[in-house]
Amino acid sequence: MNSIIYEKAKRLDGSLKKTIMALWEDMRKNIFTDNDSLSEFRDKNFDGLGDYHFGLGLYLRNNILSSDSELYLKFIESGINRRDDMSSLIISLWHISLQ
């Protein structure tokens, strides 16, 4: 992840941020099922978040960001059209919220 993604994540539309953070509660319960994985994610250097691209990011792209989902459509309305960018922004925002 780079500083551009970091800045974009901090500046996401309020409605989009709210939807992403609501999703975080479910993900935290289902994906980060133990404190060690949550701590590892929280303590990861921002530039190291790319490690989550093929695991968590792939899950998001394949299961959460379907072309008819509310979250996907909000990203499109915000001018973000690539699912890779969407998942990177989601992961970045979750990481920022834990800091």
N, C-alpha and C positions, 0 to 999 in steps of 0.2 A: 504494500500500500504506500502511496506517496502523499506528499503534502497537499496536492490538488484534491485528492479524494477526501483527505481530512477536512479541508476547508469547505468542500461541497457538503459533506456530512453535517458540519456545524450549521450550514446555512439552508438546510432543507426547509421547505414550506411547513408551517405549523401543523396542518392537517396530516400531511404525509408523515411527519415525525411522530405524531400521536398514533397513527396506524402502525408504524414500525415498532414503537415502544409497547403497544398492546400485544403485538406478536411476540415480543421479547419474553413476556411473562410465560407464555405457553412454551416457548423454546427452552427457556431456562429450566422448566420442570421436565421437559422431555428429552432434550439434547444434553444439557449440562447436568446430568443426573447425580453427580457427586461433587463434593466441594473441591476436590483436586482439579477436575477439568474446568470448573468455573474459575478457580484461582489461577490456573495456567492461562486461561483466556484473558482474564483481567490484568495479569502481570506481564503479558506479552508486550514487547516493544511495538509501537504502532507500525513501524516498518516491517515487522514480522507477521503482520496479520495476513499476508499473502499465503501463509501456511494453511489457512482455512479455506482457500479458494476451491480446492478439489473435494473437500469433505463437506463442511457446513455450507459453503457457497453453492456447491453442486446440489445439495439437498434443497436449498432455497430456490435455485433456478428451476429444478425439476418438479417441485411439489408446492411451492408457495407462489411463484411468479408465473402462473399460467396466464395466457393471454386474456382471459375473462375475469381474472381476480381483481378485487378492489385495489389492492396494493399495486399491482402491475399498471392498472389504468391511471392511478394517481402519479406514478412515476412518468408515464407517457405525457400526462398533462403538464408535468413539471419540466418537460423537455429532455428527460433521460430515457433513451430508447433501447439501450443494450442491456440484456439481462445480467451480463458480467458486471457492468457498472452498477446495476441495481443491487446485486448481491454484495458487492464491495462496499457500497454505501450503507447497506443494512448492517453488515458486520462492523463497519467503522463506527456507526452511530451507537450500536450496542456497547462497543469497547469504550467509546467516549463517556457513555452514561455510567460506566463502572469506575471511572477515574475519580 
